[in-house]
Amino acid sequence: MHRLLSGPLTTERLTVKIAGLPASLQGKKLVQMSDFHYDGVRLSDKMLERAIAICNEAQPDLIILTGDYVTTTPEPIHQLTKHFQNLKSNCGIYAVLGNHDISYENSQSVITTALENIGINVLWNQIAYPLGNEFPLVGLADFFSKEFNPGLVMNQLDKNTPCLVLSHNPDTAKILNTWRVDLQLSGHTHGGQIIIPGFGPALITYNKIVKKIPIKLRRRVPFLRKNYCVVRHWEWSQGLHQLGNNQLYVNRGLGTYLPGRFFCPPEVTIITLSNS
């Protein structure tokens, strides 16, 4: 998509404190990218290549991809993985799938295979240890999947051990508050995509206005019949959030939809881990 509609690519840098983080992991660097929606329309090759360059320049210890590689059918994943082959990380690349990656009958298997064929580890209700046993990495099934069952995985972890959780949809943070989640990385919202200064994401404002219109009138106007509910917790649509003892970071993503982004630029996130 043209830069005028997507906005300039931004790099978000933050340090996240992890209680009990082993001294050996102090200063370790994670890079997160999300919501590519790669189909030759919603994300330009130029921006994708720049995002990969930013990622590699950071010399990450771990690269995290949090879903929605495609928008509809899975075929574009093959072209996208040609770009992903240029990614470089000291401890590997780990990914979860998003709702768009499981929307067609064969999407999940095609996308998982394509990513794993180039060495990207796709986690689906699984635990991995790329940074060692003292900091497990959990990847959950997508929230809209019938296989979304965080207890199946989270109950395997020691509550005294810090952990990193990947979950495409940030709404899962409310459910995950049952367990210790030192940092959850999510996407899905595109940051709200269109932000109205002083009001927040446009979809929230739209839905609030629609609800005030009499139901009889709404039924007569087709576009007023639909209530757009991408997530319930729009207050978590982007950035870092403290949820009790847990922490959630939501990446604004790289791809977009018409009419584009407004006050909500695409991002690459560079996260430095700290124990103090």
C-alpha positions in Angstrom: 0.0 0.0 0.0 1.2 3.5 -0.8 3.0 5.3 2.0 0.4 8.1 1.9 -2.2 5.5 3.0 0.0 3.6 5.5 2.2 6.3 6.9 5.9 6.1 7.4 7.4 3.0 9.1 8.4 3.7 12.7 10.7 1.9 15.1 9.4 1.5 18.7 12.2 0.9 21.3 11.4 0.0 24.8 13.0 -1.7 27.8 10.7 -4.2 29.7 11.5 -5.2 33.3 11.0 -8.9 34.0 11.0 -9.9 37.6 13.4 -12.8 38.2 15.0 -12.5 34.8 18.2 -14.5 34.9 21.3 -12.3 34.9 22.4 -14.1 31.7 19.4 -12.6 29.9 19.9 -9.0 31.0 20.0 -6.8 27.9 18.8 -9.5 25.5 17.0 -8.0 22.6 13.7 -9.1 21.0 12.3 -7.7 17.7 8.6 -8.1 17.1 6.8 -7.7 13.7 3.1 -8.4 13.2 0.1 -8.3 10.8 1.8 -8.3 7.4 -1.4 -9.0 5.4 1.0 -9.7 2.6 -0.8 -9.9 -0.8 0.9 -7.2 -2.9 -1.8 -4.6 -1.9 -1.7 -4.0 1.9 2.1 -4.0 2.4 4.6 -2.8 -0.1 7.8 -4.8 -0.7 9.8 -1.6 -0.1 8.3 -1.2 3.4 8.7 -4.9 4.2 12.4 -4.8 3.1 12.9 -1.8 5.3 11.3 -3.5 8.3 13.6 -6.5 7.8 16.6 -4.2 7.5 15.7 -2.5 10.8 15.2 -5.8 12.4 18.7 -7.1 11.3 20.4 -3.8 12.2 19.2 -4.3 15.8 21.1 -7.6 15.9 18.3 -9.3 17.8 18.7 -12.3 20.1 15.2 -13.4 19.2 12.7 -12.4 16.4 9.0 -12.7 17.2 6.3 -12.8 14.5 2.7 -12.5 15.9 0.5 -13.5 13.1 -1.7 -12.5 10.1 0.9 -13.1 7.4 -1.9 -13.2 4.7 -5.4 -11.7 4.4 -7.5 -14.3 2.6 -6.1 -17.3 0.8 -2.7 -18.7 1.9 -0.8 -18.5 -1.4 1.0 -15.1 -0.7 2.9 -16.8 2.1 5.3 -18.3 -0.4 6.4 -14.8 -1.6 6.5 -13.5 1.9 8.8 -16.2 3.1 11.3 -15.3 0.4 11.6 -12.0 2.2 11.7 -13.7 5.6 14.7 -15.7 4.6 16.7 -12.5 5.0 15.9 -12.2 8.7 18.9 -12.8 11.1 18.6 -13.7 14.8 21.1 -15.1 17.3 18.6 -17.5 18.9 16.1 -18.1 16.1 12.7 -16.8 14.9 9.5 -17.8 16.6 5.9 -17.2 15.3 2.3 -17.7 16.1 -0.6 -17.6 13.7 -3.4 -15.0 13.5 -7.1 -15.3 12.7 -6.5 -14.6 9.0 -4.0 -17.4 8.8 -6.6 -20.0 9.7 -9.6 -18.6 7.8 -9.5 -21.0 4.9 -9.6 -24.8 5.2 -5.9 -25.4 4.3 -4.5 -22.1 5.5 -3.0 -23.2 8.7 -1.1 -26.2 7.3 0.1 -24.3 4.2 1.3 -21.2 6.2 2.9 -23.3 9.0 4.8 -25.5 6.5 6.0 -22.5 4.5 7.3 -20.8 7.6 8.9 -23.9 9.0 10.6 -24.7 5.7 12.7 -21.7 6.1 13.6 -22.3 9.8 10.9 -20.3 11.5 9.4 -22.1 14.5 5.6 -21.9 14.5 4.1 -22.5 18.0 0.6 -23.7 18.4 -0.2 -24.3 22.1 3.5 -25.1 22.6 6.4 -24.2 24.8 9.9 -23.5 23.5 13.2 -22.5 25.2 15.3 -20.4 22.7 16.6 -18.3 25.6 17.1 -21.2 28.0 15.0 -23.1 30.5 14.8 -20.1 32.9 12.7 -18.1 30.4 10.2 -20.3 28.5 8.5 -19.0 25.4 4.8 -19.9 25.0 3.0 -19.7 21.6 -0.8 -20.0 21.8 -3.4 -21.1 19.2 -5.4 -18.2 17.8 -8.1 -16.9 20.1 -10.8 -17.6 17.4 -9.6 -21.2 16.9 -11.4 -24.1 18.5 -8.0 -25.2 19.8 -7.5 -22.0 21.9 -6.9 -23.5 25.3 -4.3 -21.6 27.3 -4.6 -23.7 30.4 -3.4 -26.7 28.4 0.0 -25.0 28.1 0.2 -22.5 30.9 -0.4 -25.1 33.6 2.8 -26.8 32.5 4.9 -23.9 33.7 6.4 -23.2 37.0 4.8 -20.0 38.5 8.1 -19.1 40.0 9.7 -18.9 36.5 9.3 -15.8 34.3 7.8 -16.4 30.8 7.1 -14.8 27.5 3.8 -15.5 25.8 2.9 -15.0 22.1 -0.8 -14.5 21.4 -2.1 -12.8 18.3 -5.2 -11.3 19.8 -4.6 -9.0 22.8 -8.1 -9.8 24.2 -6.5 -13.0 25.5 -4.6 -11.0 28.1 -7.7 -11.0 30.3 -7.9 -14.8 30.2 -4.2 -15.1 30.8 -4.4 -13.0 33.9 -5.0 -16.4 35.7 -1.3 -17.2 35.2 2.0 -15.5 35.4 2.8 -13.8 32.1 5.8 -11.5 32.5 5.4 -10.3 28.9 2.7 -11.0 26.3 3.3 -10.0 22.7 0.3 -9.5 20.5 -0.9 -7.7 17.3 -4.3 -8.0 15.5 -5.6 -4.5 16.2 -3.3 -2.6 13.7 -3.2 -0.1 16.6 -6.7 0.9 15.8 -5.5 1.9 12.3 -7.4 5.2 12.2 -7.0 7.2 15.4 -9.1 10.3 16.0 -7.0 12.6 18.2 -8.7 13.1 21.5 -11.1 10.2 20.9 -9.0 7.1 20.1 -9.6 4.4 17.5 -12.3 5.4 15.0 -14.1 2.0 15.3 -14.9 2.8 18.9 -16.3 6.2 18.0 -18.3 4.7 15.1 -19.8 1.9 17.3 -20.7 4.4 20.0 -22.5 6.6 17.5 -24.3 3.7 15.8 -25.6 2.5 19.2 -27.3 5.8 19.7 -29.2 5.5 16.5 -32.7 3.9 16.9 -32.7 0.2 16.0 -35.5 0.7 13.5 -33.5 3.2 11.6 -30.3 1.1 11.7 -32.2 -1.8 10.1 -33.1 0.3 7.1 -29.5 1.4 6.4 -27.2 -1.5 5.4 -23.9 -0.2 6.7 -25.4 0.7 10.1 -26.6 -2.8 10.7 -23.0 -4.1 11.4 -21.3 -3.6 14.7 -17.5 -3.8 14.0 -15.9 -5.7 16.9 -12.3 -6.4 16.1 -11.5 -6.6 19.9 -13.3 -5.9 23.1 -10.4 -4.2 24.8 -9.6 -1.3 22.6 -7.8 0.3 25.5 -5.0 -2.3 24.7 -5.0 -1.6 21.0 -1.3 -0.5 21.0 1.7 -0.1 23.2 2.7 -1.5 26.6 0.1 -2.2 29.3 0.4 -3.3 32.9 -2.4 -5.7 33.7 -2.0 -6.6 37.4 1.3 -8.4 37.6 1.3 -9.2 33.9 2.5 -7.1 31.0 1.1 -6.8 27.5 2.7 -5.2 24.4 0.6 -4.7 21.3 2.3 -4.1 18.0 0.5 -1.9 15.5 1.5 -4.2 12.6 2.9 -3.5 9.1 0.0 -4.1 6.8 -3.2 -2.1 6.6 -6.6 -1.8 4.9 -8.4 0.9 3.0 -8.9 3.7 3.8 -5.4 3.3 5.3 -3.8 4.5 8.5 -4.3 7.8 10.3 -2.2 8.9 13.3 -1.3 5.2 13.5 1.9 4.3 11.6 3.1 0.8 11.0 5.9 -0.4 13.4 8.8 -2.6 14.1 9.3 -3.1 17.8 12.7 -3.5 19.5 12.4 -4.8 23.1 15.3 -5.0 25.5 14.9 -7.2 28.5 15.9 -6.0 32.0 15.8 -7.5 35.5 15.9 -4.1 37.2 
